[in-house]
Amino acid sequence: MKVYSDFQKYLQTELADIQSAGLYKNERIITSPQGTAIRLNTGQEALNFCANNYLGLSDNQELIQAAKEAMDTRGLGMSSVRFICGTQDLHKQLESAVSRFFGTEDALLYAACFDANGGVFEPLLTEQDAIISDSLNHASIIDGVRLCKAIRYRYENADMANLEFQLQKSQAQRFRLIVTDGVFSMDGNVAPLDKIYELAQKYNAMIMVDESHSAGVVGRTGRGTTEQFNLRGKIEILTGTLGKSFGGAIGGFTTGKKEIINLLRQRSRPYLFSNSLPPAIVGAGIKMFEIIERTNELQDRLHENTQYFVKKMKSAGFDLKPTQSSICAVMLYDAKLSQEMASRLQDEGIFVTGFYYPVVPKDLARIRVQISAGHKKEHLDKCIEAFIKIGKELDVLKS
Ligand SMILES: *Cc1c(COP(=O)(O)O)cnc(C)c1O
Protein backbone atom coordinates (compact mmCIF):
# COMPACT_ATOMS: atom_id res chain seq x y z
CA MET A 1 0.00 0.00 0.00
CA LYS A 2 2.16 2.80 -1.30
CA VAL A 3 -0.51 5.42 -0.72
CA TYR A 4 -0.79 4.75 2.93
CA SER A 5 2.95 4.54 3.52
CA ASP A 6 3.35 8.05 2.08
CA PHE A 7 0.48 9.35 4.15
CA GLN A 8 1.83 7.57 7.21
CA LYS A 9 5.18 9.34 6.84
CA TYR A 10 3.38 12.64 6.55
CA LEU A 11 1.37 11.95 9.70
CA GLN A 12 4.47 10.89 11.60
CA THR A 13 6.14 14.17 10.70
CA GLU A 14 3.09 16.16 11.78
CA LEU A 15 2.94 14.31 15.09
CA ALA A 16 6.66 14.81 15.67
CA ASP A 17 6.22 18.53 15.00
CA ILE A 18 3.44 18.73 17.59
CA GLN A 19 5.69 16.89 20.05
CA SER A 20 8.72 19.08 19.47
CA ALA A 21 6.67 22.26 19.74
CA GLY A 22 5.64 20.98 23.19
CA LEU A 23 1.99 20.99 22.16
CA TYR A 24 1.27 17.27 22.34
CA LYS A 25 -1.75 16.67 24.55
CA ASN A 26 -1.39 13.75 26.93
CA GLU A 27 -4.49 12.57 28.70
CA ARG A 28 -4.38 11.94 32.41
CA ILE A 29 -6.53 8.96 33.33
CA ILE A 30 -9.13 9.26 36.06
CA THR A 31 -10.51 6.11 37.67
CA SER A 32 -13.09 7.72 39.96
CA PRO A 33 -16.23 9.69 39.11
CA GLN A 34 -15.55 13.30 38.09
CA GLY A 35 -15.69 15.51 41.16
CA THR A 36 -13.79 17.84 43.41
CA ALA A 37 -11.69 14.94 44.71
CA ILE A 38 -10.60 12.45 42.08
CA ARG A 39 -8.38 9.37 41.78
CA LEU A 40 -5.98 8.68 38.93
CA ASN A 41 -4.84 5.41 37.43
CA THR A 42 -1.45 6.08 39.05
CA GLY A 43 -3.16 5.73 42.42
CA GLN A 44 -2.72 9.43 43.07
CA GLU A 45 -5.59 11.30 44.71
CA ALA A 46 -6.07 14.89 43.67
CA LEU A 47 -8.30 17.89 44.17
CA ASN A 48 -9.70 18.94 40.85
CA PHE A 49 -9.42 22.62 39.93
CA CYS A 50 -9.63 22.31 36.16
CA ALA A 51 -13.08 20.89 35.43
CA ASN A 52 -16.03 22.93 34.15
CA ASN A 53 -17.95 21.41 37.05
CA TYR A 54 -18.95 24.84 38.35
CA LEU A 55 -21.96 23.77 40.38
CA GLY A 56 -20.36 20.51 41.51
CA LEU A 57 -23.14 18.46 39.92
CA SER A 58 -21.06 15.97 37.90
CA ASP A 59 -21.38 13.29 40.59
CA ASN A 60 -24.64 14.50 42.14
CA GLN A 61 -26.63 11.53 43.49
CA GLU A 62 -30.03 13.05 42.76
CA LEU A 63 -29.06 13.49 39.11
CA ILE A 64 -27.61 10.00 38.85
CA GLN A 65 -30.86 8.64 40.31
CA ALA A 66 -32.91 10.68 37.83
CA ALA A 67 -30.78 9.31 34.98
CA LYS A 68 -31.36 5.74 36.18
CA GLU A 69 -35.10 6.28 36.51
CA ALA A 70 -35.32 7.73 33.01
CA MET A 71 -33.38 4.77 31.68
CA ASP A 72 -35.69 2.36 33.51
CA THR A 73 -38.87 4.01 32.24
CA ARG A 74 -37.78 5.27 28.80
CA GLY A 75 -34.98 2.92 27.76
CA LEU A 76 -31.40 3.38 26.61
CA GLY A 77 -31.61 5.28 23.39
CA MET A 78 -33.91 6.61 20.71
CA SER A 79 -32.39 5.03 17.58
CA SER A 80 -33.73 8.02 15.70
CA VAL A 81 -33.51 11.71 15.13
CA ARG A 82 -36.09 13.98 16.72
CA PHE A 83 -38.41 14.45 13.75
CA ILE A 84 -38.70 10.81 12.73
CA CYS A 85 -39.40 8.99 15.99
CA GLY A 86 -36.87 10.36 18.45
CA THR A 87 -38.96 12.71 20.56
CA GLN A 88 -40.16 11.60 23.98
CA ASP A 89 -42.19 13.55 26.52
CA LEU A 90 -38.91 14.02 28.40
CA HIS A 91 -37.30 15.92 25.51
CA LYS A 92 -40.19 18.37 25.46
CA GLN A 93 -40.00 18.77 29.25
CA LEU A 94 -36.28 19.53 29.12
CA GLU A 95 -36.79 22.06 26.34
CA SER A 96 -39.42 23.81 28.45
CA ALA A 97 -37.07 23.78 31.42
CA VAL A 98 -34.33 25.42 29.35
CA SER A 99 -36.59 28.24 28.18
CA ARG A 100 -38.07 28.71 31.64
CA PHE A 101 -34.59 28.99 33.14
CA PHE A 102 -33.38 31.55 30.61
CA GLY A 103 -36.68 33.42 30.29
CA THR A 104 -36.89 32.70 26.56
CA GLU A 105 -39.74 31.63 24.28
CA ASP A 106 -38.63 28.18 23.15
CA ALA A 107 -35.61 25.86 23.03
CA LEU A 108 -34.25 22.89 21.13
CA LEU A 109 -31.74 20.26 22.16
CA TYR A 110 -28.59 19.09 20.42
CA ALA A 111 -26.08 16.35 21.12
CA ALA A 112 -23.65 19.06 22.24
CA CYS A 113 -23.25 22.84 22.21
CA PHE A 114 -20.67 22.25 19.47
CA ASP A 115 -23.61 21.07 17.36
CA ALA A 116 -25.88 23.88 18.53
CA ASN A 117 -23.30 26.42 17.34
CA GLY A 118 -22.55 24.41 14.22
CA GLY A 119 -26.23 24.40 13.26
CA VAL A 120 -27.42 27.85 14.23
CA PHE A 121 -26.11 30.22 11.54
CA GLU A 122 -26.56 28.49 8.22
CA PRO A 123 -30.35 28.00 8.46
CA LEU A 124 -30.97 31.59 9.54
CA LEU A 125 -28.66 33.81 7.50
CA THR A 126 -27.67 34.09 3.83
CA GLU A 127 -25.11 35.97 1.75
CA GLN A 128 -27.28 39.07 2.14
CA ASP A 129 -26.62 39.07 5.89
CA ALA A 130 -23.67 39.61 8.23
CA ILE A 131 -22.24 37.90 11.29
CA ILE A 132 -20.13 40.10 13.56
CA SER A 133 -18.12 37.85 15.83
CA ASP A 134 -15.86 38.44 18.85
CA SER A 135 -12.24 37.47 18.09
CA LEU A 136 -12.09 35.13 21.11
CA ASN A 137 -15.27 33.20 20.40
CA HIS A 138 -15.26 29.44 20.89
CA ALA A 139 -14.06 27.12 18.10
CA SER A 140 -17.59 25.81 17.56
CA ILE A 141 -18.85 29.32 16.78
CA ILE A 142 -15.99 29.81 14.34
CA ASP A 143 -16.85 26.52 12.63
CA GLY A 144 -20.57 27.32 12.59
CA VAL A 145 -19.90 30.69 10.98
CA ARG A 146 -17.77 28.98 8.32
CA LEU A 147 -20.77 26.85 7.30
CA CYS A 148 -22.90 29.93 6.70
CA LYS A 149 -22.84 32.19 3.67
CA ALA A 150 -23.32 35.43 5.61
CA ILE A 151 -20.52 37.99 5.32
CA ARG A 152 -18.11 37.77 8.25
CA TYR A 153 -16.87 40.59 10.41
CA ARG A 154 -14.68 40.20 13.47
CA TYR A 155 -14.18 42.56 16.40
CA GLU A 156 -11.40 42.53 18.98
CA ASN A 157 -12.34 40.79 22.22
CA ALA A 158 -14.99 42.78 24.07
CA ASP A 159 -13.79 45.95 22.29
CA MET A 160 -16.90 48.09 21.87
CA ALA A 161 -15.27 50.77 19.71
CA ASN A 162 -14.18 48.06 17.32
CA LEU A 163 -17.63 46.44 17.40
CA GLU A 164 -19.19 49.79 16.54
CA PHE A 165 -16.76 50.17 13.65
CA GLN A 166 -17.73 46.72 12.33
CA LEU A 167 -21.42 47.61 12.68
CA GLN A 168 -20.82 50.72 10.58
CA LYS A 169 -18.88 48.75 7.98
CA SER A 170 -21.61 46.13 7.66
CA GLN A 171 -24.53 48.52 7.31
CA ALA A 172 -25.34 47.45 3.77
CA GLN A 173 -26.25 43.92 4.85
CA ARG A 174 -29.88 42.94 5.39
CA PHE A 175 -29.83 41.22 8.80
CA ARG A 176 -26.87 41.43 11.14
CA LEU A 177 -26.09 39.16 14.08
CA ILE A 178 -23.53 40.04 16.74
CA VAL A 179 -22.11 36.83 18.25
CA THR A 180 -20.27 36.50 21.53
CA ASP A 181 -19.31 34.03 24.23
CA GLY A 182 -20.92 34.97 27.56
CA VAL A 183 -17.71 34.25 29.46
CA PHE A 184 -14.37 33.93 27.67
CA SER A 185 -12.70 30.77 28.83
CA MET A 186 -9.09 31.88 29.11
CA ASP A 187 -9.51 35.18 31.03
CA GLY A 188 -12.85 34.60 32.72
CA ASN A 189 -14.15 38.00 31.58
CA VAL A 190 -17.85 38.47 30.85
CA ALA A 191 -18.92 39.92 27.50
CA PRO A 192 -20.13 43.51 28.08
CA LEU A 193 -23.65 42.60 27.04
CA ASP A 194 -25.17 45.89 28.23
CA LYS A 195 -22.95 47.81 25.81
CA ILE A 196 -23.34 45.23 23.06
CA TYR A 197 -27.10 45.57 23.47
CA GLU A 198 -26.93 49.38 23.21
CA LEU A 199 -24.91 49.13 20.02
CA ALA A 200 -27.25 46.49 18.63
CA GLN A 201 -30.19 48.83 19.28
CA LYS A 202 -28.40 51.77 17.73
CA TYR A 203 -27.39 49.87 14.58
CA ASN A 204 -30.40 47.59 14.29
CA ALA A 205 -28.56 44.29 14.82
CA MET A 206 -29.51 41.06 16.60
CA ILE A 207 -27.44 39.28 19.27
CA MET A 208 -26.44 35.70 19.99
CA VAL A 209 -24.71 34.77 23.26
CA ASP A 210 -23.08 31.39 23.90
CA GLU A 211 -23.73 30.88 27.61
CA SER A 212 -21.61 27.72 27.96
CA HIS A 213 -19.23 29.10 30.62
CA SER A 214 -21.67 31.66 32.02
CA ALA A 215 -24.83 29.60 32.61
CA GLY A 216 -25.01 28.50 36.22
CA VAL A 217 -22.19 30.88 37.08
CA VAL A 218 -22.92 34.47 36.08
CA GLY A 219 -25.78 36.40 37.66
CA ARG A 220 -27.02 36.02 41.23
CA THR A 221 -29.07 32.94 40.37
CA GLY A 222 -26.75 31.68 37.64
CA ARG A 223 -29.06 32.51 34.78
CA GLY A 224 -26.16 33.88 32.82
CA THR A 225 -25.27 37.14 31.15
CA THR A 226 -28.88 38.15 30.51
CA GLU A 227 -29.48 38.07 34.27
CA GLN A 228 -26.28 39.97 35.00
CA PHE A 229 -27.17 42.78 32.61
CA ASN A 230 -30.92 42.77 33.13
CA LEU A 231 -31.62 41.63 29.57
CA ARG A 232 -33.73 38.54 30.15
CA GLY A 233 -35.92 37.83 27.15
CA LYS A 234 -34.25 40.54 25.08
CA ILE A 235 -31.51 38.57 23.34
CA GLU A 236 -32.59 36.82 20.15
CA ILE A 237 -30.44 33.67 20.49
CA LEU A 238 -28.70 31.92 23.38
CA THR A 239 -26.78 28.68 23.08
CA GLY A 240 -25.38 26.56 25.89
CA THR A 241 -24.21 23.19 27.10
CA LEU A 242 -25.34 20.55 29.56
CA GLY A 243 -21.68 19.55 29.80
CA LYS A 244 -20.42 22.25 32.17
CA SER A 245 -22.41 23.74 35.08
CA PHE A 246 -25.51 21.78 34.16
CA GLY A 247 -24.41 18.32 35.31
CA GLY A 248 -21.40 17.83 33.09
CA ALA A 249 -22.73 14.89 31.06
CA ILE A 250 -23.42 15.90 27.45
CA GLY A 251 -25.91 17.84 25.40
CA GLY A 252 -26.43 21.33 24.10
CA PHE A 253 -29.27 23.69 23.37
CA THR A 254 -30.33 26.78 21.49
CA THR A 255 -32.98 28.96 23.05
CA GLY A 256 -34.53 32.31 22.19
CA LYS A 257 -37.22 33.76 19.95
CA LYS A 258 -39.83 31.19 18.96
CA GLU A 259 -39.66 31.71 15.20
CA ILE A 260 -35.90 31.25 15.29
CA ILE A 261 -36.21 28.00 17.26
CA ASN A 262 -39.02 26.87 15.01
CA LEU A 263 -36.99 27.40 11.84
CA LEU A 264 -33.97 25.65 13.38
CA ARG A 265 -36.18 22.62 14.08
CA GLN A 266 -36.97 22.56 10.36
CA ARG A 267 -33.53 23.26 8.96
CA SER A 268 -30.68 22.93 11.45
CA ARG A 269 -28.54 20.10 10.14
CA PRO A 270 -27.04 18.75 13.39
CA TYR A 271 -30.59 18.70 14.81
CA LEU A 272 -32.13 16.99 11.79
CA PHE A 273 -29.39 14.50 11.00
CA SER A 274 -28.01 13.41 14.36
CA ASN A 275 -29.43 11.14 17.04
CA SER A 276 -31.71 12.37 19.83
CA LEU A 277 -30.28 12.80 23.30
CA PRO A 278 -30.71 9.55 25.29
CA PRO A 279 -33.40 9.41 28.01
CA ALA A 280 -30.92 9.13 30.91
CA ILE A 281 -29.25 12.40 29.93
CA VAL A 282 -32.58 14.12 29.39
CA GLY A 283 -34.02 12.86 32.68
CA ALA A 284 -30.96 14.08 34.55
CA GLY A 285 -31.21 17.43 32.76
CA ILE A 286 -34.81 17.93 33.87
CA LYS A 287 -33.85 17.13 37.46
CA MET A 288 -30.85 19.45 37.24
CA PHE A 289 -33.02 22.46 36.41
CA GLU A 290 -35.38 21.46 39.26
CA ILE A 291 -32.45 21.50 41.69
CA ILE A 292 -31.01 24.85 40.68
CA GLU A 293 -34.42 26.50 40.56
CA ARG A 294 -35.46 25.03 43.92
CA THR A 295 -32.67 26.72 45.84
CA ASN A 296 -29.86 29.13 45.11
CA GLU A 297 -27.49 27.25 47.43
CA LEU A 298 -25.07 26.03 44.77
CA GLN A 299 -24.91 29.34 42.94
CA ASP A 300 -24.33 31.18 46.25
CA ARG A 301 -21.62 28.75 47.29
CA LEU A 302 -19.89 29.07 43.92
CA HIS A 303 -19.82 32.86 44.22
CA GLU A 304 -18.55 32.69 47.82
CA ASN A 305 -15.88 30.16 46.91
CA THR A 306 -14.68 32.22 43.98
CA GLN A 307 -14.48 35.42 46.03
CA TYR A 308 -12.64 33.58 48.79
CA PHE A 309 -10.11 32.08 46.39
CA VAL A 310 -9.44 35.32 44.54
CA LYS A 311 -9.02 37.32 47.74
CA LYS A 312 -6.60 34.84 49.32
CA MET A 313 -4.55 34.40 46.17
CA LYS A 314 -4.23 38.13 45.64
CA SER A 315 -3.21 38.80 49.19
CA ALA A 316 -0.62 36.02 48.88
CA GLY A 317 0.92 38.03 46.06
CA PHE A 318 -0.31 36.20 42.96
CA ASP A 319 -1.09 38.13 39.80
CA LEU A 320 -4.71 37.26 38.97
CA LYS A 321 -6.59 38.51 35.93
CA PRO A 322 -9.74 40.30 37.05
CA THR A 323 -12.45 37.66 36.74
CA GLN A 324 -16.21 38.03 36.55
CA SER A 325 -16.85 34.30 36.49
CA SER A 326 -15.37 31.27 38.24
CA ILE A 327 -12.39 31.09 35.91
CA CYS A 328 -9.32 32.48 37.67
CA ALA A 329 -6.27 33.06 35.50
CA VAL A 330 -3.10 33.04 37.62
CA MET A 331 -0.69 34.94 35.39
CA LEU A 332 2.86 33.63 35.03
CA TYR A 333 3.64 35.05 31.56
CA ASP A 334 6.39 32.51 30.83
CA ALA A 335 5.30 29.32 29.02
CA LYS A 336 7.84 27.01 30.63
CA LEU A 337 7.13 28.36 34.06
CA SER A 338 3.41 27.68 33.59
CA GLN A 339 4.13 24.03 32.77
CA GLU A 340 6.61 23.65 35.61
CA MET A 341 4.20 25.18 38.08
CA ALA A 342 1.24 23.06 36.95
CA SER A 343 3.28 19.90 37.17
CA ARG A 344 4.58 20.71 40.66
CA LEU A 345 1.06 21.54 41.79
CA GLN A 346 -0.03 18.17 40.53
CA ASP A 347 2.67 16.57 42.69
CA GLU A 348 1.02 18.39 45.59
CA GLY A 349 -2.32 16.82 44.65
CA ILE A 350 -3.77 19.90 42.97
CA PHE A 351 -5.08 19.40 39.46
CA VAL A 352 -4.76 22.51 37.31
CA THR A 353 -3.70 23.23 33.73
CA GLY A 354 -1.07 25.64 32.47
CA PHE A 355 -1.89 27.42 29.22
CA TYR A 356 0.51 29.16 26.87
CA TYR A 357 0.83 30.27 23.26
CA PRO A 358 -1.01 29.59 20.95
CA VAL A 359 -3.91 28.88 23.32
CA VAL A 360 -3.34 32.30 24.92
CA PRO A 361 -1.33 35.21 23.46
CA LYS A 362 2.49 35.04 23.48
CA ASP A 363 4.09 35.85 26.85
CA LEU A 364 0.74 35.64 28.63
CA ALA A 365 1.11 32.08 29.94
CA ARG A 366 -0.98 31.26 32.95
CA ILE A 367 -2.53 28.61 35.13
CA ARG A 368 -6.28 28.51 34.84
CA VAL A 369 -8.06 27.62 38.06
CA GLN A 370 -11.75 26.80 37.89
CA ILE A 371 -13.69 27.08 41.12
CA SER A 372 -16.67 24.86 41.90
CA ALA A 373 -19.57 24.95 44.34
CA GLY A 374 -18.40 21.43 45.17
CA HIS A 375 -15.14 22.72 46.66
CA LYS A 376 -15.20 22.80 50.43
CA LYS A 377 -13.31 25.47 52.31
CA GLU A 378 -10.55 22.97 53.16
CA HIS A 379 -10.18 22.13 49.45
CA LEU A 380 -9.73 25.79 48.62
CA ASP A 381 -7.27 26.25 51.47
CA LYS A 382 -5.26 23.22 50.37
CA CYS A 383 -5.11 24.58 46.84
CA ILE A 384 -4.06 28.05 47.99
CA GLU A 385 -1.40 26.60 50.31
CA ALA A 386 0.02 24.51 47.48
CA PHE A 387 0.09 27.57 45.21
CA ILE A 388 1.95 29.55 47.87
CA LYS A 389 4.45 26.75 48.51
CA ILE A 390 5.27 26.23 44.82
CA GLY A 391 4.95 29.95 44.10
CA LYS A 392 7.69 30.63 46.64
CA GLU A 393 9.89 27.86 45.26
CA LEU A 394 9.54 29.23 41.74
CA ASP A 395 9.75 32.84 42.89
CA VAL A 396 6.54 34.06 41.27
CA LEU A 397 5.01 35.88 44.25
CA LYS A 398 4.94 39.64 44.35
CA SER A 399 6.33 40.82 47.66
C1 LIG B 1 -17.54 24.14 26.03
C2 LIG B 1 -18.07 25.10 25.06
C3 LIG B 1 -18.77 24.65 23.93
C4 LIG B 1 -18.92 23.20 23.59
O1 LIG B 1 -19.89 22.62 24.40
P1 LIG B 1 -20.14 21.04 24.24
O2 LIG B 1 -21.52 20.87 24.73
O3 LIG B 1 -19.11 20.36 25.07
O4 LIG B 1 -19.99 20.71 22.80
C5 LIG B 1 -19.29 25.60 23.07
N1 LIG B 1 -19.13 26.92 23.32
C6 LIG B 1 -18.44 27.38 24.38
C7 LIG B 1 -18.29 28.85 24.59
C8 LIG B 1 -17.88 26.48 25.28
O5 LIG B 1 -17.19 26.93 26.32
The ligand as an SDF file (V2000), in Angstrom:
LIG
                    3D

 15 15  0  0  0  0  0  0  0  0999 V2000
  -17.5380   24.1400   26.0340 C   0  0  0  0  0  0  0  0  0  0  0  0
  -18.0690   25.0960   25.0560 C   0  0  0  0  0  0  0  0  0  0  0  0
  -18.7690   24.6500   23.9280 C   0  0  0  0  0  0  0  0  0  0  0  0
  -18.9210   23.2030   23.5900 C   0  0  0  0  0  0  0  0  0  0  0  0
  -19.8890   22.6150   24.4010 O   0  0  0  0  0  0  0  0  0  0  0  0
  -20.1420   21.0360   24.2400 P   0  0  0  0  0  0  0  0  0  0  0  0
  -21.5220   20.8660   24.7350 O   0  0  0  0  0  0  0  0  0  0  0  0
  -19.1090   20.3620   25.0730 O   0  0  0  0  0  0  0  0  0  0  0  0
  -19.9950   20.7120   22.8000 O   0  0  0  0  0  0  0  0  0  0  0  0
  -19.2930   25.6020   23.0740 C   0  0  0  0  0  0  0  0  0  0  0  0
  -19.1300   26.9190   23.3150 N   0  0  0  0  0  0  0  0  0  0  0  0
  -18.4410   27.3790   24.3760 C   0  0  0  0  0  0  0  0  0  0  0  0
  -18.2930   28.8520   24.5860 C   0  0  0  0  0  0  0  0  0  0  0  0
  -17.8800   26.4810   25.2790 C   0  0  0  0  0  0  0  0  0  0  0  0
  -17.1860   26.9270   26.3210 O   0  0  0  0  0  0  0  0  0  0  0  0
  1  2  1  0
  2  3  1  0
  2 14  2  0
  3  4  1  0
  3 10  2  0
  4  5  1  0
  5  6  1  0
  6  7  2  0
  6  8  1  0
  6  9  1  0
 10 11  1  0
 11 12  2  0
 12 13  1  0
 12 14  1  0
 14 15  1  0
M  END
$$$$
